């Protein structure tokens, strides 16, 4: 399974998609009243850090 992930650049694609979504969230800050975008962005970064730290452990 790990070889398949590496051979198909799945991790790189995951990270690129994460950055796309993260940037979209951060760019909406001025258009949102009900969500603390800064806090959401911080939590997104925390989740990504957990995912990257768990590489090879799942």
Buried (B, 14 or more C-beta within 10 A) or exposed (E): EEEEBEEEEEEEEBBEEBEEEBEEBEEEEEEEEEEEBEEBBEEBEEEBEEBEEEEEEE
